Amino acid sequence: MDWITYINWLLALLSIGFGALGWLAPKYTMETVDLSDGGSTMGMSEVRAASGALFVFAGVGALILGTPAAYAMIGFIWGGGAIGRATSLILDGTTRLKWIFFASEVAVAVVALGINL
């Protein structure tokens, strides 16, 4: 196997790992990103879905399919997160944590797209 395969596996496992936190530990995730649930549990549901299981299954799907397009999709997903984060940095103000998350999202997107497209 070549180095690209190992990087792709690493990015898929990273997506699965971070997604598992959102999916299975939504309260921890919500505390980390300064979110609160309004009492309906809809907030936790959103974190489990959009910040959790979505990333888990994108990573699992990429590992199952094993194609460059599947691994590139991980890059598109993280790139979408980076675009949303950049929008927040511009419109909502900046924080150190937002910049860290943004840099991480850009890094995953650039690597995944760069080696698979």
Backbone atoms as SQL, in Angstrom:
CREATE TABLE atoms (id INTEGER PRIMARY KEY, chain TEXT, resi INTEGER, resn TEXT, atom TEXT, x REAL, y REAL, z REAL);
INSERT INTO atoms VALUES
  (1, 'A', 1, 'MET', 'N', 0.826, -1.188, 0.000),
  (2, 'A', 1, 'MET', 'CA', 0.000, 0.000, 0.000),
  (3, 'A', 1, 'MET', 'C', 0.869, 1.250, 0.000),
  (4, 'A', 2, 'ASP', 'N', 0.330, 2.294, -0.556),
  (5, 'A', 2, 'ASP', 'CA', 1.076, 3.542, -0.638),
  (6, 'A', 2, 'ASP', 'C', 0.665, 4.498, 0.477),
  (7, 'A', 3, 'TRP', 'N', 1.376, 5.597, 0.580),
  (8, 'A', 3, 'TRP', 'CA', 1.143, 6.577, 1.656),
  (9, 'A', 3, 'TRP', 'C', -0.225, 7.238, 1.537),
  (10, 'A', 4, 'ILE', 'N', -0.747, 7.375, 0.326),
  (11, 'A', 4, 'ILE', 'CA', -2.069, 7.989, 0.150),
  (12, 'A', 4, 'ILE', 'C', -3.144, 7.138, 0.831),
  (13, 'A', 5, 'THR', 'N', -3.027, 5.835, 0.710),
  (14, 'A', 5, 'THR', 'CA', -3.987, 4.946, 1.366),
  (15, 'A', 5, 'THR', 'C', -3.978, 5.159, 2.869),
  (16, 'A', 6, 'TYR', 'N', -2.799, 5.240, 3.452),
  (17, 'A', 6, 'TYR', 'CA', -2.703, 5.438, 4.898),
  (18, 'A', 6, 'TYR', 'C', -3.267, 6.791, 5.338),
  (19, 'A', 7, 'ILE', 'N', -3.012, 7.810, 4.566),
  (20, 'A', 7, 'ILE', 'CA', -3.572, 9.131, 4.895),
  (21, 'A', 7, 'ILE', 'C', -5.092, 9.095, 4.784),
  (22, 'A', 8, 'ASN', 'N', -5.609, 8.463, 3.740),
  (23, 'A', 8, 'ASN', 'CA', -7.061, 8.346, 3.585),
  (24, 'A', 8, 'ASN', 'C', -7.674, 7.602, 4.765),
  (25, 'A', 9, 'TRP', 'N', -7.046, 6.512, 5.195),
  (26, 'A', 9, 'TRP', 'CA', -7.555, 5.771, 6.350),
  (27, 'A', 9, 'TRP', 'C', -7.538, 6.649, 7.593),
  (28, 'A', 10, 'LEU', 'N', -6.459, 7.402, 7.758),
  (29, 'A', 10, 'LEU', 'CA', -6.346, 8.285, 8.918),
  (30, 'A', 10, 'LEU', 'C', -7.460, 9.332, 8.917),
  (31, 'A', 11, 'LEU', 'N', -7.732, 9.940, 7.760),
  (32, 'A', 11, 'LEU', 'CA', -8.791, 10.951, 7.671),
  (33, 'A', 11, 'LEU', 'C', -10.165, 10.339, 7.916),
  (34, 'A', 12, 'ALA', 'N', -10.383, 9.126, 7.417),
  (35, 'A', 12, 'ALA', 'CA', -11.653, 8.450, 7.668),
  (36, 'A', 12, 'ALA', 'C', -11.799, 8.141, 9.162),
  (37, 'A', 13, 'LEU', 'N', -10.729, 7.647, 9.788),
  (38, 'A', 13, 'LEU', 'CA', -10.781, 7.338, 11.228),
  (39, 'A', 13, 'LEU', 'C', -10.933, 8.603, 12.058),
  (40, 'A', 14, 'LEU', 'N', -10.320, 9.697, 11.619),
  (41, 'A', 14, 'LEU', 'CA', -10.489, 10.978, 12.307),
  (42, 'A', 14, 'LEU', 'C', -11.953, 11.413, 12.249),
  (43, 'A', 15, 'SER', 'N', -12.558, 11.279, 11.084),
  (44, 'A', 15, 'SER', 'CA', -13.974, 11.619, 10.935),
  (45, 'A', 15, 'SER', 'C', -14.831, 10.738, 11.828),
  (46, 'A', 16, 'ILE', 'N', -14.538, 9.455, 11.857),
  (47, 'A', 16, 'ILE', 'CA', -15.290, 8.531, 12.697),
  (48, 'A', 16, 'ILE', 'C', -15.120, 8.883, 14.170),
  (49, 'A', 17, 'GLY', 'N', -13.895, 9.174, 14.582),
  (50, 'A', 17, 'GLY', 'CA', -13.628, 9.488, 15.984),
  (51, 'A', 17, 'GLY', 'C', -14.325, 10.749, 16.459),
  (52, 'A', 18, 'PHE', 'N', -14.170, 11.833, 15.711),
  (53, 'A', 18, 'PHE', 'CA', -14.838, 13.078, 16.101),
  (54, 'A', 18, 'PHE', 'C', -16.354, 12.937, 15.983),
  (55, 'A', 19, 'GLY', 'N', -16.807, 12.232, 14.966),
  (56, 'A', 19, 'GLY', 'CA', -18.235, 12.010, 14.827),
  (57, 'A', 19, 'GLY', 'C', -18.802, 11.196, 15.975),
  (58, 'A', 20, 'ALA', 'N', -18.054, 10.216, 16.436),
  (59, 'A', 20, 'ALA', 'CA', -18.516, 9.394, 17.558),
  (60, 'A', 20, 'ALA', 'C', -18.733, 10.245, 18.805),
  (61, 'A', 21, 'LEU', 'N', -17.875, 11.247, 19.003),
  (62, 'A', 21, 'LEU', 'CA', -18.072, 12.145, 20.152),
  (63, 'A', 21, 'LEU', 'C', -19.403, 12.883, 20.055),
  (64, 'A', 22, 'GLY', 'N', -19.694, 13.424, 18.886),
  (65, 'A', 22, 'GLY', 'CA', -20.953, 14.139, 18.704),
  (66, 'A', 22, 'GLY', 'C', -22.154, 13.225, 18.807),
  (67, 'A', 23, 'TRP', 'N', -22.030, 12.034, 18.263),
  (68, 'A', 23, 'TRP', 'CA', -23.129, 11.084, 18.232),
  (69, 'A', 23, 'TRP', 'C', -23.413, 10.487, 19.608),
  (70, 'A', 24, 'LEU', 'N', -22.346, 10.050, 20.282),
  (71, 'A', 24, 'LEU', 'CA', -22.519, 9.300, 21.525),
  (72, 'A', 24, 'LEU', 'C', -22.302, 10.121, 22.791),
  (73, 'A', 25, 'ALA', 'N', -21.708, 11.295, 22.635),
  (74, 'A', 25, 'ALA', 'CA', -21.489, 12.183, 23.795),
  (75, 'A', 25, 'ALA', 'C', -21.924, 13.604, 23.439),
  (76, 'A', 26, 'PRO', 'N', -23.205, 13.783, 23.120),
  (77, 'A', 26, 'PRO', 'CA', -23.642, 15.109, 22.670),
  (78, 'A', 26, 'PRO', 'C', -23.526, 16.182, 23.745),
  (79, 'A', 27, 'LYS', 'N', -23.706, 15.842, 24.993),
  (80, 'A', 27, 'LYS', 'CA', -23.572, 16.854, 26.053),
  (81, 'A', 27, 'LYS', 'C', -22.152, 17.374, 26.116),
  (82, 'A', 28, 'TYR', 'N', -21.175, 16.470, 26.032),
  (83, 'A', 28, 'TYR', 'CA', -19.767, 16.890, 26.007),
  (84, 'A', 28, 'TYR', 'C', -19.507, 17.780, 24.799),
  (85, 'A', 29, 'THR', 'N', -19.987, 17.363, 23.646),
  (86, 'A', 29, 'THR', 'CA', -19.787, 18.146, 22.421),
  (87, 'A', 29, 'THR', 'C', -20.423, 19.521, 22.550),
  (88, 'A', 30, 'MET', 'N', -21.627, 19.564, 23.082),
  (89, 'A', 30, 'MET', 'CA', -22.329, 20.840, 23.238),
  (90, 'A', 30, 'MET', 'C', -21.582, 21.758, 24.200),
  (91, 'A', 31, 'GLU', 'N', -21.040, 21.222, 25.283),
  (92, 'A', 31, 'GLU', 'CA', -20.244, 22.032, 26.210),
  (93, 'A', 31, 'GLU', 'C', -18.986, 22.559, 25.530),
  (94, 'A', 32, 'THR', 'N', -18.349, 21.713, 24.737),
  (95, 'A', 32, 'THR', 'CA', -17.112, 22.104, 24.056),
  (96, 'A', 32, 'THR', 'C', -17.339, 23.259, 23.091),
  (97, 'A', 33, 'VAL', 'N', -18.473, 23.237, 22.384),
  (98, 'A', 33, 'VAL', 'CA', -18.744, 24.278, 21.388),
  (99, 'A', 33, 'VAL', 'C', -19.729, 25.329, 21.889),
  (100, 'A', 34, 'ASP', 'N', -19.951, 25.351, 23.190),
  (101, 'A', 34, 'ASP', 'CA', -20.754, 26.383, 23.846),
  (102, 'A', 34, 'ASP', 'C', -22.196, 26.427, 23.343),
  (103, 'A', 35, 'LEU', 'N', -22.816, 25.243, 23.264),
  (104, 'A', 35, 'LEU', 'CA', -24.219, 25.152, 22.894),
  (105, 'A', 35, 'LEU', 'C', -25.028, 24.739, 24.114),
  (106, 'A', 36, 'SER', 'N', -26.291, 25.123, 24.129),
  (107, 'A', 36, 'SER', 'CA', -27.163, 24.661, 25.199),
  (108, 'A', 36, 'SER', 'C', -28.465, 24.163, 24.596),
  (109, 'A', 37, 'ASP', 'N', -29.048, 23.193, 25.261),
  (110, 'A', 37, 'ASP', 'CA', -30.307, 22.627, 24.819),
  (111, 'A', 37, 'ASP', 'C', -31.435, 23.433, 25.447),
  (112, 'A', 38, 'GLY', 'N', -32.413, 23.803, 24.684),
  (113, 'A', 38, 'GLY', 'CA', -33.522, 24.613, 25.181),
  (114, 'A', 38, 'GLY', 'C', -34.573, 23.830, 25.936),
  (115, 'A', 39, 'GLY', 'N', -34.322, 22.567, 26.203),
  (116, 'A', 39, 'GLY', 'CA', -35.259, 21.774, 26.975),
  (117, 'A', 39, 'GLY', 'C', -36.055, 20.759, 26.172),
  (118, 'A', 40, 'SER', 'N', -36.038, 20.876, 24.861),
  (119, 'A', 40, 'SER', 'CA', -36.818, 19.957, 24.034),
  (120, 'A', 40, 'SER', 'C', -36.010, 18.740, 23.593),
  (121, 'A', 41, 'THR', 'N', -34.752, 18.715, 23.856),
  (122, 'A', 41, 'THR', 'CA', -33.768, 17.721, 23.395),
  (123, 'A', 41, 'THR', 'C', -33.485, 17.819, 21.896),
  (124, 'A', 42, 'MET', 'N', -34.049, 18.813, 21.229),
  (125, 'A', 42, 'MET', 'CA', -33.775, 18.988, 19.803),
  (126, 'A', 42, 'MET', 'C', -32.306, 19.348, 19.574),
  (127, 'A', 43, 'GLY', 'N', -31.724, 20.116, 20.497),
  (128, 'A', 43, 'GLY', 'CA', -30.312, 20.471, 20.368),
  (129, 'A', 43, 'GLY', 'C', -29.424, 19.242, 20.373),
  (130, 'A', 44, 'MET', 'N', -29.676, 18.331, 21.322),
  (131, 'A', 44, 'MET', 'CA', -28.893, 17.093, 21.368),
  (132, 'A', 44, 'MET', 'C', -29.127, 16.257, 20.118),
  (133, 'A', 45, 'SER', 'N', -30.345, 16.239, 19.646),
  (134, 'A', 45, 'SER', 'CA', -30.657, 15.495, 18.435),
  (135, 'A', 45, 'SER', 'C', -29.858, 16.039, 17.246),
  (136, 'A', 46, 'GLU', 'N', -29.781, 17.356, 17.144),
  (137, 'A', 46, 'GLU', 'CA', -29.037, 17.982, 16.045),
  (138, 'A', 46, 'GLU', 'C', -27.551, 17.669, 16.126),
  (139, 'A', 47, 'VAL', 'N', -26.998, 17.719, 17.329),
  (140, 'A', 47, 'VAL', 'CA', -25.572, 17.403, 17.503),
  (141, 'A', 47, 'VAL', 'C', -25.325, 15.938, 17.156),
  (142, 'A', 48, 'ARG', 'N', -26.175, 15.043, 17.655),
  (143, 'A', 48, 'ARG', 'CA', -26.004, 13.615, 17.339),
  (144, 'A', 48, 'ARG', 'C', -26.042, 13.374, 15.825),
  (145, 'A', 49, 'ALA', 'N', -26.920, 14.091, 15.128),
  (146, 'A', 49, 'ALA', 'CA', -27.076, 13.886, 13.684),
  (147, 'A', 49, 'ALA', 'C', -25.992, 14.603, 12.876),
  (148, 'A', 50, 'ALA', 'N', -25.945, 15.934, 12.989),
  (149, 'A', 50, 'ALA', 'CA', -25.097, 16.739, 12.109),
  (150, 'A', 50, 'ALA', 'C', -23.632, 16.763, 12.509),
  (151, 'A', 51, 'SER', 'N', -23.344, 16.697, 13.793),
  (152, 'A', 51, 'SER', 'CA', -21.955, 16.718, 14.246),
  (153, 'A', 51, 'SER', 'C', -21.474, 15.331, 14.646),
  (154, 'A', 52, 'GLY', 'N', -22.355, 14.359, 14.540),
  (155, 'A', 52, 'GLY', 'CA', -22.012, 13.034, 15.000),
  (156, 'A', 52, 'GLY', 'C', -22.117, 11.962, 13.937),
  (157, 'A', 53, 'ALA', 'N', -23.293, 11.362, 13.854),
  (158, 'A', 53, 'ALA', 'CA', -23.472, 10.204, 12.983),
  (159, 'A', 53, 'ALA', 'C', -23.143, 10.512, 11.520),
  (160, 'A', 54, 'LEU', 'N', -23.391, 11.728, 11.081),
  (161, 'A', 54, 'LEU', 'CA', -23.037, 12.106, 9.708),
  (162, 'A', 54, 'LEU', 'C', -21.557, 11.850, 9.432),
  (163, 'A', 55, 'PHE', 'N', -20.699, 12.274, 10.347),
  (164, 'A', 55, 'PHE', 'CA', -19.255, 12.095, 10.169),
  (165, 'A', 55, 'PHE', 'C', -18.842, 10.637, 10.341),
  (166, 'A', 56, 'VAL', 'N', -19.487, 9.935, 11.275),
  (167, 'A', 56, 'VAL', 'CA', -19.177, 8.514, 11.470),
  (168, 'A', 56, 'VAL', 'C', -19.457, 7.744, 10.189),
  (169, 'A', 57, 'PHE', 'N', -20.640, 7.951, 9.638),
  (170, 'A', 57, 'PHE', 'CA', -21.014, 7.168, 8.474),
  (171, 'A', 57, 'PHE', 'C', -20.306, 7.619, 7.205),
  (172, 'A', 58, 'ALA', 'N', -19.891, 8.863, 7.120),
  (173, 'A', 58, 'ALA', 'CA', -19.060, 9.299, 5.990),
  (174, 'A', 58, 'ALA', 'C', -17.715, 8.576, 6.036),
  (175, 'A', 59, 'GLY', 'N', -17.135, 8.498, 7.234),
  (176, 'A', 59, 'GLY', 'CA', -15.861, 7.790, 7.380),
  (177, 'A', 59, 'GLY', 'C', -15.999, 6.307, 7.118),
  (178, 'A', 60, 'VAL', 'N', -17.034, 5.691, 7.683),
  (179, 'A', 60, 'VAL', 'CA', -17.263, 4.262, 7.464),
  (180, 'A', 60, 'VAL', 'C', -17.522, 3.997, 5.978),
  (181, 'A', 61, 'GLY', 'N', -18.330, 4.827, 5.357),
  (182, 'A', 61, 'GLY', 'CA', -18.619, 4.663, 3.933),
  (183, 'A', 61, 'GLY', 'C', -17.368, 4.763, 3.078),
  (184, 'A', 62, 'ALA', 'N', -16.504, 5.724, 3.403),
  (185, 'A', 62, 'ALA', 'CA', -15.263, 5.868, 2.643),
  (186, 'A', 62, 'ALA', 'C', -14.392, 4.624, 2.795),
  (187, 'A', 63, 'LEU', 'N', -14.315, 4.087, 4.017),
  (188, 'A', 63, 'LEU', 'CA', -13.517, 2.874, 4.230),
  (189, 'A', 63, 'LEU', 'C', -14.114, 1.677, 3.485),
  (190, 'A', 64, 'ILE', 'N', -15.426, 1.571, 3.460),
  (191, 'A', 64, 'ILE', 'CA', -16.069, 0.454, 2.755),
  (192, 'A', 64, 'ILE', 'C', -15.857, 0.575, 1.254),
  (193, 'A', 65, 'LEU', 'N', -16.108, 1.767, 0.705),
  (194, 'A', 65, 'LEU', 'CA', -15.971, 1.957, -0.739),
  (195, 'A', 65, 'LEU', 'C', -14.513, 1.965, -1.176),
  (196, 'A', 66, 'GLY', 'N', -13.679, 2.625, -0.393),
  (197, 'A', 66, 'GLY', 'CA', -12.249, 2.637, -0.664),
  (198, 'A', 66, 'GLY', 'C', -11.821, 3.303, -1.960),
  (199, 'A', 67, 'THR', 'N', -12.647, 4.168, -2.508),
  (200, 'A', 67, 'THR', 'CA', -12.302, 4.831, -3.768),
  (201, 'A', 67, 'THR', 'C', -11.831, 6.257, -3.501),
  (202, 'A', 68, 'PRO', 'N', -11.065, 6.827, -4.415),
  (203, 'A', 68, 'PRO', 'CA', -10.677, 8.231, -4.244),
  (204, 'A', 68, 'PRO', 'C', -11.885, 9.164, -4.098),
  (205, 'A', 69, 'ALA', 'N', -12.960, 8.894, -4.843),
  (206, 'A', 69, 'ALA', 'CA', -14.154, 9.740, -4.739),
  (207, 'A', 69, 'ALA', 'C', -14.753, 9.666, -3.335),
  (208, 'A', 70, 'ALA', 'N', -14.749, 8.497, -2.743),
  (209, 'A', 70, 'ALA', 'CA', -15.300, 8.346, -1.389),
  (210, 'A', 70, 'ALA', 'C', -14.458, 9.123, -0.380),
  (211, 'A', 71, 'TYR', 'N', -13.146, 9.055, -0.505),
  (212, 'A', 71, 'TYR', 'CA', -12.277, 9.797, 0.403),
  (213, 'A', 71, 'TYR', 'C', -12.339, 11.296, 0.123),
  (214, 'A', 72, 'ALA', 'N', -12.524, 11.666, -1.145),
  (215, 'A', 72, 'ALA', 'CA', -12.693, 13.082, -1.476),
  (216, 'A', 72, 'ALA', 'C', -13.958, 13.627, -0.824),
  (217, 'A', 73, 'MET', 'N', -14.993, 12.810, -0.728),
  (218, 'A', 73, 'MET', 'CA', -16.239, 13.262, -0.105),
  (219, 'A', 73, 'MET', 'C', -16.000, 13.656, 1.352),
  (220, 'A', 74, 'ILE', 'N', -15.100, 12.980, 2.034),
  (221, 'A', 74, 'ILE', 'CA', -14.733, 13.403, 3.389),
  (222, 'A', 74, 'ILE', 'C', -14.200, 14.829, 3.336),
  (223, 'A', 75, 'GLY', 'N', -13.382, 15.119, 2.341),
  (224, 'A', 75, 'GLY', 'CA', -12.857, 16.470, 2.174),
  (225, 'A', 75, 'GLY', 'C', -13.955, 17.484, 1.902),
  (226, 'A', 76, 'PHE', 'N', -14.932, 17.110, 1.085),
  (227, 'A', 76, 'PHE', 'CA', -16.045, 18.027, 0.814),
  (228, 'A', 76, 'PHE', 'C', -16.862, 18.286, 2.075),
  (229, 'A', 77, 'ILE', 'N', -17.087, 17.253, 2.864),
  (230, 'A', 77, 'ILE', 'CA', -17.864, 17.420, 4.097),
  (231, 'A', 77, 'ILE', 'C', -17.133, 18.347, 5.063),
  (232, 'A', 78, 'TRP', 'N', -15.860, 18.084, 5.294),
  (233, 'A', 78, 'TRP', 'CA', -15.088, 18.953, 6.194),
  (234, 'A', 78, 'TRP', 'C', -14.942, 20.346, 5.603),
  (235, 'A', 79, 'GLY', 'N', -14.843, 20.441, 4.273),
  (236, 'A', 79, 'GLY', 'CA', -14.786, 21.752, 3.620),
  (237, 'A', 79, 'GLY', 'C', -16.063, 22.540, 3.819),
  (238, 'A', 80, 'GLY', 'N', -17.195, 21.844, 3.788),
  (239, 'A', 80, 'GLY', 'CA', -18.469, 22.500, 4.078),
  (240, 'A', 80, 'GLY', 'C', -18.490, 23.053, 5.495),
  (241, 'A', 81, 'GLY', 'N', -17.949, 22.276, 6.428),
  (242, 'A', 81, 'GLY', 'CA', -17.830, 22.764, 7.800),
  (243, 'A', 81, 'GLY', 'C', -16.959, 24.005, 7.875),
  (244, 'A', 82, 'ALA', 'N', -15.872, 24.000, 7.117),
  (245, 'A', 82, 'ALA', 'CA', -14.970, 25.155, 7.108),
  (246, 'A', 82, 'ALA', 'C', -15.650, 26.399, 6.536),
  (247, 'A', 83, 'ILE', 'N', -16.461, 26.220, 5.510),
  (248, 'A', 83, 'ILE', 'CA', -17.193, 27.362, 4.929),
  (249, 'A', 83, 'ILE', 'C', -18.184, 27.920, 5.947),
  (250, 'A', 84, 'GLY', 'N', -18.906, 27.035, 6.617),
  (251, 'A', 84, 'GLY', 'CA', -19.834, 27.488, 7.655),
  (252, 'A', 84, 'GLY', 'C', -19.110, 28.197, 8.784),
  (253, 'A', 85, 'ARG', 'N', -17.954, 27.660, 9.178),
  (254, 'A', 85, 'ARG', 'CA', -17.169, 28.269, 10.253),
  (255, 'A', 85, 'ARG', 'C', -16.637, 29.625, 9.808),
  (256, 'A', 86, 'ALA', 'N', -16.167, 29.735, 8.569),
  (257, 'A', 86, 'ALA', 'CA', -15.668, 31.015, 8.057),
  (258, 'A', 86, 'ALA', 'C', -16.785, 32.058, 8.050),
  (259, 'A', 87, 'THR', 'N', -17.974, 31.631, 7.672),
  (260, 'A', 87, 'THR', 'CA', -19.124, 32.531, 7.693),
  (261, 'A', 87, 'THR', 'C', -19.357, 33.048, 9.107),
  (262, 'A', 88, 'SER', 'N', -19.255, 32.158, 10.081),
  (263, 'A', 88, 'SER', 'CA', -19.433, 32.568, 11.472),
  (264, 'A', 88, 'SER', 'C', -18.319, 33.503, 11.931),
  (265, 'A', 89, 'LEU', 'N', -17.106, 33.218, 11.523),
  (266, 'A', 89, 'LEU', 'CA', -15.994, 34.106, 11.888),
  (267, 'A', 89, 'LEU', 'C', -16.227, 35.521, 11.369),
  (268, 'A', 90, 'ILE', 'N', -16.772, 35.621, 10.171),
  (269, 'A', 90, 'ILE', 'CA', -17.016, 36.933, 9.562),
  (270, 'A', 90, 'ILE', 'C', -18.253, 37.614, 10.155),
  (271, 'A', 91, 'LEU', 'N', -19.346, 36.871, 10.276),
  (272, 'A', 91, 'LEU', 'CA', -20.615, 37.480, 10.667),
  (273, 'A', 91, 'LEU', 'C', -20.873, 37.506, 12.170),
  (274, 'A', 92, 'ASP', 'N', -20.320, 36.530, 12.891),
  (275, 'A', 92, 'ASP', 'CA', -20.651, 36.395, 14.307),
  (276, 'A', 92, 'ASP', 'C', -19.521, 36.804, 15.245),
  (277, 'A', 93, 'GLY', 'N', -18.336, 37.021, 14.696),
  (278, 'A', 93, 'GLY', 'CA', -17.197, 37.369, 15.528),
  (279, 'A', 93, 'GLY', 'C', -16.244, 36.192, 15.688),
  (280, 'A', 94, 'THR', 'N', -15.075, 36.496, 16.179),
  (281, 'A', 94, 'THR', 'CA', -14.033, 35.477, 16.265),
  (282, 'A', 94, 'THR', 'C', -13.768, 35.073, 17.706),
  (283, 'A', 95, 'THR', 'N', -13.364, 33.828, 17.842),
  (284, 'A', 95, 'THR', 'CA', -12.847, 33.321, 19.109),
  (285, 'A', 95, 'THR', 'C', -11.671, 32.412, 18.767),
  (286, 'A', 96, 'ARG', 'N', -10.864, 32.160, 19.748),
  (287, 'A', 96, 'ARG', 'CA', -9.715, 31.269, 19.548),
  (288, 'A', 96, 'ARG', 'C', -10.195, 29.878, 19.131),
  (289, 'A', 97, 'LEU', 'N', -11.229, 29.367, 19.813),
  (290, 'A', 97, 'LEU', 'CA', -11.728, 28.027, 19.512),
  (291, 'A', 97, 'LEU', 'C', -12.285, 27.940, 18.095),
  (292, 'A', 98, 'LYS', 'N', -12.968, 28.980, 17.630),
  (293, 'A', 98, 'LYS', 'CA', -13.475, 28.978, 16.247),
  (294, 'A', 98, 'LYS', 'C', -12.331, 28.884, 15.256),
  (295, 'A', 99, 'TRP', 'N', -11.258, 29.624, 15.507),
  (296, 'A', 99, 'TRP', 'CA', -10.101, 29.582, 14.616),
  (297, 'A', 99, 'TRP', 'C', -9.453, 28.198, 14.613),
  (298, 'A', 100, 'ILE', 'N', -9.373, 27.568, 15.772),
  (299, 'A', 100, 'ILE', 'CA', -8.794, 26.217, 15.854),
  (300, 'A', 100, 'ILE', 'C', -9.647, 25.236, 15.060),
  (301, 'A', 101, 'PHE', 'N', -10.958, 25.293, 15.259),
  (302, 'A', 101, 'PHE', 'CA', -11.848, 24.404, 14.516),
  (303, 'A', 101, 'PHE', 'C', -11.755, 24.688, 13.014),
  (304, 'A', 102, 'PHE', 'N', -11.741, 25.947, 12.649),
  (305, 'A', 102, 'PHE', 'CA', -11.643, 26.322, 11.234),
  (306, 'A', 102, 'PHE', 'C', -10.358, 25.775, 10.611),
  (307, 'A', 103, 'ALA', 'N', -9.246, 25.953, 11.286),
  (308, 'A', 103, 'ALA', 'CA', -7.965, 25.463, 10.763),
  (309, 'A', 103, 'ALA', 'C', -7.982, 23.946, 10.601),
  (310, 'A', 104, 'SER', 'N', -8.572, 23.257, 11.553),
  (311, 'A', 104, 'SER', 'CA', -8.660, 21.796, 11.471),
  (312, 'A', 104, 'SER', 'C', -9.526, 21.365, 10.295),
  (313, 'A', 105, 'GLU', 'N', -10.653, 22.028, 10.129),
  (314, 'A', 105, 'GLU', 'CA', -11.557, 21.695, 9.029),
  (315, 'A', 105, 'GLU', 'C', -10.911, 21.958, 7.671),
  (316, 'A', 106, 'VAL', 'N', -10.223, 23.070, 7.557),
  (317, 'A', 106, 'VAL', 'CA', -9.528, 23.384, 6.307),
  (318, 'A', 106, 'VAL', 'C', -8.435, 22.357, 6.039),
  (319, 'A', 107, 'ALA', 'N', -7.680, 21.993, 7.065),
  (320, 'A', 107, 'ALA', 'CA', -6.588, 21.035, 6.889),
  (321, 'A', 107, 'ALA', 'C', -7.106, 19.691, 6.378),
  (322, 'A', 108, 'VAL', 'N', -8.152, 19.175, 6.999),
  (323, 'A', 108, 'VAL', 'CA', -8.701, 17.889, 6.553),
  (324, 'A', 108, 'VAL', 'C', -9.226, 18.018, 5.121),
  (325, 'A', 109, 'ALA', 'N', -9.945, 19.087, 4.836),
  (326, 'A', 109, 'ALA', 'CA', -10.494, 19.275, 3.489),
  (327, 'A', 109, 'ALA', 'C', -9.400, 19.363, 2.442),
  (328, 'A', 110, 'VAL', 'N', -8.379, 20.155, 2.697),
  (329, 'A', 110, 'VAL', 'CA', -7.300, 20.341, 1.722),
  (330, 'A', 110, 'VAL', 'C', -6.566, 19.034, 1.469),
  (331, 'A', 111, 'VAL', 'N', -6.260, 18.316, 2.522),
  (332, 'A', 111, 'VAL', 'CA', -5.535, 17.044, 2.342),
  (333, 'A', 111, 'VAL', 'C', -6.408, 16.037, 1.611),
  (334, 'A', 112, 'ALA', 'N', -7.638, 15.834, 2.080),
  (335, 'A', 112, 'ALA', 'CA', -8.506, 14.823, 1.461),
  (336, 'A', 112, 'ALA', 'C', -8.791, 15.138, -0.011),
  (337, 'A', 113, 'LEU', 'N', -9.060, 16.396, -0.296),
  (338, 'A', 113, 'LEU', 'CA', -9.330, 16.768, -1.689),
  (339, 'A', 113, 'LEU', 'C', -8.051, 16.774, -2.520),
  (340, 'A', 114, 'GLY', 'N', -6.973, 17.239, -1.932),
  (341, 'A', 114, 'GLY', 'CA', -5.707, 17.331, -2.663),
  (342, 'A', 114, 'GLY', 'C', -5.160, 15.990, -3.118),
  (343, 'A', 115, 'ILE', 'N', -5.330, 14.966, -2.307),
  (344, 'A', 115, 'ILE', 'CA', -4.754, 13.668, -2.690),
  (345, 'A', 115, 'ILE', 'C', -5.745, 12.763, -3.415),
  (346, 'A', 116, 'ASN', 'N', -7.004, 13.175, -3.477),
  (347, 'A', 116, 'ASN', 'CA', -8.014, 12.291, -4.084),
  (348, 'A', 116, 'ASN', 'C', -8.691, 12.836, -5.336),
  (349, 'A', 117, 'LEU', 'N', -8.468, 14.091, -5.662),
  (350, 'A', 117, 'LEU', 'CA', -9.078, 14.632, -6.886),
  (351, 'A', 117, 'LEU', 'C', -8.045, 14.762, -7.985);
